[in-house]
Amino acid sequence: MAFSRVALLICTVIGYFVIASAGNFYQDFDITWGDGRAKILNNGELLTLSLDKASGSGFQSKNEYLFGKIDMQLKLVPGNSAGTVTAYYLSSKGATWDEIDFEFLGNLSGEPYILHTNVFSQGKGNREQQFYLWFDPTADFHTYSILWNPQRIVFSVDGSPIREFKNMESKGVPFPKNQAMRIYSSLWNADDWATRGGLVKTDWTQAPFTASYRNFNANACTVSSGTSSCGSNYPSSSNNAWLSEELDSTNQERLKWLQKNYMIYNYCSDTQRFPQGLPPECNTA
């Protein structure tokens, strides 16, 4: 699903270009499906996705990115959202695609949402980690961020890292670094698996279900016709520090604390699922 690119603010940095996009949904995204259920409002400052029994809805970025630090604020479906999934992710195309996923699995009223994360490289995923959140994600907007550089992928919530996936190609683990990815989001019905493994079905009397988005921001390298706006080299400078950013000691401790207290599933601990041995990245994490 290729759509026209849009000119964004281009900042010259040490002889090459980094795209800095302070979001306007009209400029940055295309609504791709939903037959009117997705709406851009407030002069491009707000986007809403809706789901009813007939259809969900979705959007995607006009630009493709190869490395970036990407923020989006989301307010999730309130009330009884059981059976629904709000997906927000980066993905390339093709049989050996790369993908970096946030998925929010709906809940019965009063029960916590589950934040589901995954990383695909060269078409291989099965790297799920799941978390409860330490706040009500339906009451207000919260910032969900992906840092993706040649060394690591970091998932963060309101600035706090919850997951890090390091580049371990030296251990034979493929890492997403060669395929440009678009940003996608969708709200859809997944009551065959989303809530308690599919035991709890969507209550359509609660429809339409609506999720809201605002304050998209990307410091990122865009790709057009196979050429990166960042060129072939990634020099270090204060203006593109995200390209070599890593977790400092404070954030490493924060990551450990959040995983200890809020992680509810980690594929690297699931020995039943991997009877022949855990994936190699689990043994080097």
C-alpha positions as CSV (number, residue, x, y, z in Angstrom):
1,M,0.0,0.0,0.0
2,A,2.2,2.8,-1.3
3,F,1.0,6.3,-0.9
4,S,2.5,9.7,-1.9
5,R,5.3,11.0,0.2
6,V,5.0,14.4,1.9
7,A,7.7,17.0,2.3
8,L,8.6,17.4,6.0
9,L,11.0,19.7,7.7
10,I,14.5,18.7,6.6
11,C,17.3,19.6,8.9
12,T,20.9,19.6,7.6
13,V,23.1,17.8,10.1
14,I,26.8,17.3,9.4
15,G,26.3,17.2,5.6
16,Y,23.3,14.8,5.6
17,F,19.6,15.0,6.4
18,V,17.5,13.9,9.2
19,I,13.7,14.3,9.0
20,A,12.2,16.0,12.0
21,S,8.4,15.7,11.9
22,A,6.2,17.3,14.5
23,G,3.0,15.7,13.7
24,N,0.1,16.8,11.7
25,F,-2.0,13.8,10.7
26,Y,-3.1,15.3,7.4
27,Q,0.6,15.7,6.4
28,D,2.0,12.5,8.0
29,F,-0.6,9.8,7.5
30,D,-3.2,8.3,5.1
31,I,-6.3,6.7,6.4
32,T,-6.2,3.3,4.6
33,W,-9.4,1.5,5.5
34,G,-12.6,1.7,7.6
35,D,-15.1,3.4,5.3
36,G,-15.3,6.6,7.3
37,R,-14.7,5.0,10.7
38,A,-11.2,6.7,10.9
39,K,-11.3,10.5,11.2
40,I,-8.7,13.3,11.3
41,L,-10.0,16.2,13.5
42,N,-8.9,19.5,15.0
43,N,-7.1,20.7,12.0
44,G,-4.9,17.6,11.9
45,E,-4.0,17.5,15.5
46,L,-6.2,14.5,16.5
47,L,-7.0,11.2,14.8
48,T,-9.6,8.7,15.9
49,L,-10.1,5.0,14.9
50,S,-13.5,3.3,15.4
51,L,-14.7,-0.3,15.4
52,D,-18.2,-1.6,15.0
53,K,-19.6,-5.0,14.1
54,A,-19.2,-4.2,10.4
55,S,-15.6,-3.1,10.3
56,G,-12.6,-1.6,12.1
57,S,-10.3,1.1,10.7
58,G,-6.7,1.9,10.2
59,F,-4.1,4.3,8.9
60,Q,-0.4,4.3,7.8
61,S,2.4,6.8,7.5
62,K,3.1,8.5,4.2
63,N,6.8,8.1,4.8
64,E,9.0,5.0,5.1
65,Y,11.6,5.0,7.8
66,L,14.9,3.3,8.3
67,F,15.8,4.0,12.0
68,G,14.2,6.6,14.1
69,K,12.9,7.7,17.4
70,I,9.1,7.8,17.1
71,D,6.5,9.0,19.6
72,M,2.7,8.8,19.5
73,Q,0.2,9.6,22.2
74,L,-2.8,7.2,22.4
75,K,-5.9,7.1,24.5
76,L,-7.4,3.5,24.3
77,V,-10.9,2.3,24.0
78,P,-12.7,2.8,27.4
79,G,-15.1,0.6,29.2
80,N,-15.7,-2.9,28.2
81,S,-13.2,-3.3,25.3
82,A,-12.9,-7.1,25.5
83,G,-12.2,-8.7,22.1
84,T,-10.7,-5.5,20.6
85,V,-7.1,-4.9,19.7
86,T,-5.5,-1.5,19.0
87,A,-2.3,-2.1,17.1
88,Y,0.4,0.5,16.6
89,Y,3.5,-0.8,14.9
90,L,6.3,-0.4,12.3
91,S,6.4,-2.9,9.4
92,S,8.1,-3.5,6.1
93,K,6.6,-5.5,3.2
94,G,7.3,-8.9,1.7
95,A,7.8,-12.5,2.8
96,T,10.8,-11.7,5.0
97,W,9.4,-8.6,6.6
98,D,10.6,-6.7,9.7
99,E,8.2,-5.4,12.3
100,I,8.2,-3.7,15.7
101,D,4.9,-4.0,17.5
102,F,2.8,-2.4,20.2
103,E,-0.6,-4.1,20.5
104,F,-3.1,-3.3,23.2
105,L,-5.4,-6.1,24.1
106,G,-8.9,-5.1,25.3
107,N,-10.4,-5.9,28.6
108,L,-13.6,-6.4,30.6
109,S,-14.5,-3.3,32.5
110,G,-12.3,-3.0,35.5
111,E,-9.7,-5.4,34.3
112,P,-6.3,-4.1,33.0
113,Y,-5.3,-3.8,29.4
114,I,-2.5,-6.0,28.3
115,L,0.3,-4.3,26.3
116,H,1.7,-6.9,23.9
117,T,5.1,-6.3,22.2
118,N,6.9,-8.3,19.5
119,V,9.9,-7.9,17.2
120,F,10.0,-9.6,13.7
121,S,13.2,-9.8,11.7
122,Q,13.3,-11.3,8.3
123,G,9.9,-12.7,8.7
124,K,10.5,-14.4,12.1
125,G,8.7,-13.2,15.2
126,N,7.7,-15.3,18.2
127,R,9.4,-12.7,20.5
128,E,6.4,-11.7,22.6
129,Q,6.6,-9.9,25.9
130,Q,3.5,-8.7,27.6
131,F,2.9,-6.1,30.3
132,Y,0.2,-4.6,32.5
133,L,0.3,-0.8,32.6
134,W,0.7,1.2,35.8
135,F,-2.1,3.6,34.9
136,D,-5.5,3.5,33.2
137,P,-4.7,3.9,29.5
138,T,-8.3,4.8,28.7
139,A,-8.5,7.8,31.0
140,D,-6.0,10.1,29.2
141,F,-3.4,10.1,26.5
142,H,0.0,8.5,27.2
143,T,3.1,8.4,25.1
144,Y,4.2,5.2,23.4
145,S,7.7,5.4,21.9
146,I,10.0,3.2,19.7
147,L,13.7,3.9,19.5
148,W,15.1,2.0,16.6
149,N,18.8,2.4,15.7
150,P,21.5,0.1,14.4
151,Q,22.3,-1.2,17.9
152,R,19.0,-1.7,19.6
153,I,15.2,-1.3,19.7
154,V,13.7,0.2,22.9
155,F,10.0,0.3,23.7
156,S,9.1,3.0,26.1
157,V,5.9,4.2,27.8
158,D,5.8,7.8,29.0
159,G,9.5,7.9,28.7
160,S,10.2,4.8,30.8
161,P,11.7,1.8,28.9
162,I,9.9,-1.5,29.2
163,R,11.7,-3.6,26.7
164,E,15.1,-3.6,24.9
165,F,15.9,-5.8,21.9
166,K,19.6,-5.6,21.1
167,N,21.4,-6.2,17.8
168,M,22.9,-9.6,18.3
169,E,23.7,-10.5,14.8
170,S,27.1,-11.7,16.1
171,K,25.1,-14.5,17.8
172,G,23.2,-15.3,14.6
173,V,20.1,-13.4,15.5
174,P,18.7,-11.3,12.5
175,F,18.1,-7.7,13.4
176,P,15.9,-5.2,11.5
177,K,18.3,-2.8,9.8
178,N,18.0,-3.1,6.0
179,Q,14.2,-2.8,5.3
180,A,12.4,0.5,5.5
181,M,9.2,0.4,7.5
182,R,6.0,2.5,7.6
183,I,4.1,3.2,10.8
184,Y,0.7,1.5,10.9
185,S,-2.2,1.5,13.3
186,S,-5.5,-0.2,13.4
187,L,-8.4,-1.0,15.6
188,W,-10.0,-4.3,14.9
189,N,-12.0,-7.2,16.3
190,A,-9.9,-10.2,17.5
191,D,-12.3,-11.8,20.0
192,D,-11.1,-15.3,18.8
193,W,-7.9,-14.7,20.8
194,A,-7.4,-11.2,22.3
195,T,-9.1,-11.5,25.7
196,R,-8.4,-14.5,27.9
197,G,-7.4,-16.5,24.8
198,G,-10.7,-15.9,23.1
199,L,-13.0,-16.9,26.0
200,V,-14.4,-13.4,26.3
201,K,-16.2,-12.1,23.2
202,T,-16.8,-8.6,22.0
203,D,-19.9,-7.0,23.3
204,W,-21.3,-5.2,20.3
205,T,-23.9,-3.4,22.4
206,Q,-20.9,-1.3,23.5
207,A,-19.9,-0.3,19.9
208,P,-18.6,1.9,18.4
209,F,-15.3,1.4,20.1
210,T,-13.0,4.4,19.6
211,A,-9.2,4.9,20.2
212,S,-7.6,8.4,19.8
213,Y,-4.2,9.6,18.7
214,R,-2.3,12.9,19.0
215,N,1.2,14.4,19.2
216,F,3.0,12.2,16.7
217,N,6.7,13.0,16.5
218,A,9.5,11.4,14.5
219,N,13.2,12.1,14.5
220,A,14.0,9.6,11.8
221,C,15.7,8.7,8.6
222,T,13.2,8.5,5.7
223,V,13.7,6.3,2.7
224,S,12.6,7.3,-0.8
225,S,13.4,5.3,-3.9
226,G,15.9,3.2,-1.9
227,T,17.8,6.3,-0.7
228,S,18.0,7.2,3.0
229,S,17.7,10.9,4.0
230,C,20.5,10.1,6.4
231,G,22.9,8.9,3.7
232,S,25.0,5.8,4.1
233,N,26.9,6.9,7.2
234,Y,25.6,7.6,10.6
235,P,28.0,10.0,12.3
236,S,27.5,10.9,15.9
237,S,26.4,14.4,16.8
238,S,24.3,16.1,19.3
239,N,21.6,16.6,16.7
240,N,21.1,12.9,15.9
241,A,22.1,11.3,19.2
242,W,19.2,8.8,18.9
243,L,21.2,7.0,16.2
244,S,23.6,5.8,18.9
245,E,21.4,6.2,21.9
246,E,21.5,3.5,24.6
247,L,20.0,3.1,28.0
248,D,22.0,4.8,30.8
249,S,22.3,3.2,34.2
250,T,19.2,4.9,35.5
251,N,17.1,3.7,32.6
252,Q,18.6,0.2,32.9
253,E,17.4,0.1,36.5
254,R,14.0,1.5,35.5
255,L,13.7,-1.2,32.8
256,K,14.5,-4.0,35.3
257,W,12.1,-2.6,37.8
258,L,9.2,-2.3,35.3
259,Q,9.8,-5.8,34.0
260,K,9.9,-7.3,37.5
261,N,6.7,-5.6,38.5
262,Y,4.6,-5.4,35.3
263,M,5.8,-8.0,32.8
264,I,3.3,-10.9,32.7
265,Y,4.8,-12.9,29.8
266,N,8.3,-13.3,28.5
267,Y,9.0,-15.7,25.6
268,C,12.6,-16.0,27.0
269,S,11.2,-17.7,30.1
270,D,8.8,-20.0,28.3
271,T,10.8,-23.3,28.3
272,Q,7.6,-25.3,27.4
273,R,7.3,-23.4,24.2
274,F,10.9,-23.9,23.2
275,P,11.7,-27.5,24.3
276,Q,14.8,-27.6,22.1
277,G,16.2,-24.6,23.9
278,L,15.4,-20.9,24.2
279,P,16.2,-18.6,21.3
280,P,19.8,-17.5,21.2
281,E,19.0,-13.9,22.1
282,C,17.5,-15.1,25.4
283,N,20.8,-16.6,26.5
284,T,22.7,-13.4,25.8
285,A,20.3,-10.8,27.1
